Amino acid sequence: MDWPLFIIFLAACGAAATTGAVFQPGDWYKRLDKPVWTPPDWLFPVAWTFLYLALAFAAARVATIPGAHYALAFWAMQIAFNTLWTPIFFGLRRLGPALVVLGGLWVAVVGLLWALWPLDALAFWITVPYLVWVSYAGALNASIWLRNRHAVPA
Amino acid sequence: MDWPLFIIFLAACGAAATTGAVFQPGDWYKRLDKPVWTPPDWLFPVAWTFLYLALAFAAARVATIPGAHYALAFWAMQIAFNTLWTPIFFGLRRLGPALVVLGGLWVAVVGLLWALWPLDALAFWITVPYLVWVSYAGALNASIWLRNRHAVPA
């Protein structure tokens, strides 16, 4: 693997990770009406640490393969939408618009997997958990939005 | 040019542009002590519209060229840092941390230009205004931070 490439892709993930560190859930999130299948708080940083390392690894692994342009375009799209989601959800507390952003992120991740499939099996499979997590996060975002959309914003 | 690629890269820019639309400067920004060389408000959306179109064009133009991996890695890094800056500056109003993010963005843009130079002259030159603008934005962020760092946060 090309380590400088890995570091650059990991730096991009670092920008997305920073949103999670600076826009903390806090009391507002604790008080929201959430479904029983909401993951415990400790799982989020654990999951994202794995996902970001996997994403940077997958990108660095395929970047030098000829024909990787769609994979890298969708990779750029997913990291931008990923970075946008947290400030909309936890910063502005706009649950509906956050769901739209998650929809864009989901499309980008499906596109990324579609582009990775013919390039490299390991890069593809290590990115599958990301789609699972984003789908789960989308269902959670939708559920929280439906349960709280008539509540007075705090 | 590969139009689907252009659309994907433009969608990534759309995520960054959304931060500017949803985290509005407002009264807080108006009241900040700013240097005389602060651009008028109308210039920001005009400049960014050009810069995002140019960025998506440059990426789509070089993406299919063999050896474009560093350009696309730095492209992904710059769009993530770009998406992060506005929520930190206008959302959290943390001028110092925003300057750190802009430093990361600046490094990514220099890396992008370094990688574009041997690939394609047009992609390189159409990206140069982005470095000029980010450098200028960095100077502006630094100046506003120095002028207001002892003010009581609103």
Interface residues (C-beta under 8 A of the other chain):
Chain A: D2 P4 L5 I8 F9 A11 A12 C13 A15 A16 T18 T19 V22 F23 A59 A60 A63 T64 P66 A68 H69 Y70 L72 A73 F74 W75 A76 M77 I79 A80 F81 N82 T83 L84 P87 I88 G91 L92 R94 P97 V101 G104 A108 G111
Chain B: D2 P4 L5 I8 F9 A11 A12 C13 A15 A16 T18 T19 V22 F23 A59 A60 A63 T64 P66 A68 H69 Y70 L72 A73 F74 W75 A76 M77 I79 A80 F81 N82 T83 L84 P87 I88 G91 L92 R94 P97 V101 G104 A108 G111
